Every structure is written in structure tokens, then in C-alpha cells.
Amino acid sequence: MNRDEFDRKRHWEAVHTGKAPEETSWYQSTPGLSLSMIANTGFGPEASLVDVGAGASLLVDHLMDRGYRDLTVVDISSAALARARRRLGERAARVHWIEADVTAFVPARHFDVWHDRAAFHFLTEKQDREQYTAVMRKALRPRGQAIVATFAPGGPVKCSGLDIVQYDAGKLGRELGPGFVLEEQQSEQHVTPAGGQQLFNYFRFKRDGS
């Protein structure tokens, strides 16, 4: 592990041990737009889905409630994953949990759906973004779909003390590269637990068949 990876892990472990999940700015009791876009992929509950940079998100709970059975959660923070597992109780055994920096994640299989709410926009270095997209290409099967949410132009320029990169559809499409077609875009004014407002863009891309 190089120093950049170590520092990133240390930062997120401190965040997830220092605050309860419902105190973090990105907390959502119901991740409505993510659930809507996942439904719009056309894949049903039999689909395989990986949620990267998930933290202690409740998305996995809601998907399980809807009958999804093949779920993988990836996050750099062991504390975040432990909290999510404790929250799910016995149901946690039905989820694949992977502690990894998404840029270094080595997928052992293919997935129908890749979901990322607000991990990609923290990657301010070109090399990290290239590693992320390379991992996503390895993980996502042909004709699979990727849902990526980022801060939008006009939204925050920092989060959790870190710089971020804002994206519109064209900018994100250029980062993903050829072979991905934009199927859907939605905007959301996320209200934080403290009452602040954060403008997000959500994008759903379909991978070609190659």
C-alpha cells in the first residue's frame, strides 16, 4: 500500500469512527434516487449489484427488502462496513463485504449493476480516476449498467474536508471513456442532517456488448 492509499484509508476510518452514520452529511434514510435508477436498469432482484464506496449506506437494506439476493458492498473503511453489518444483523451473512479502496479493488466476478453514490468525485488525481474506470470495466459485464452520483456544477467544492470534482454528463462520460452510453440523468438537492443543501447529479450509463 503506498502512502496516498494509506492516508485515504486513515481519513475515512477517522470519519466513520468519529461520527454516527446519521450524523454524516451524505446520510439518507431512504436512497430514493438510487433505488429508482436501479429499477430503471431493467434488471430485477436476481441481478448482481456492487455498491462501491458504500460506507454505512442503507441502500443494501432497501435492496434486500425489495428481494435482491446478490449484493456486494465495497468500502475502504472497516469501521463503516462493521456498522452496516451490525445494523443488518443476521441478514448481513447474505451480503458479500469487501474492504478495499475502490481504485485497488480486484473484482473476482462480473456484475450487472455498478452503483457509486459520491465516491468517484473524491478522486481528484487523474491516475486515481483511470484506476477507478479500469476497475469498473473489469467488474461490469457487457451490457451491464453503471450508476454514478457526483456533486454537480453549482454544488459543493469540498466534502469531509477533502476537495472534490464536480461533473456534468459530458465530463463524466469523457472520464468513463468509449463503450458507455448515457441512459439517464437526474439531479437531486440533497438535504444534509444539519440542514445544508448539496446539489448532486446522478448518471446511469449502459456498457456496450464488447
Summary of the structure (lengths in Angstrom):
residues: 210
radius of gyration: 15.8
end to end distance: 32.3
largest distance: 44.9
contacts: 647
relative contact order: 0.16
helix: 38%
strand: 30%
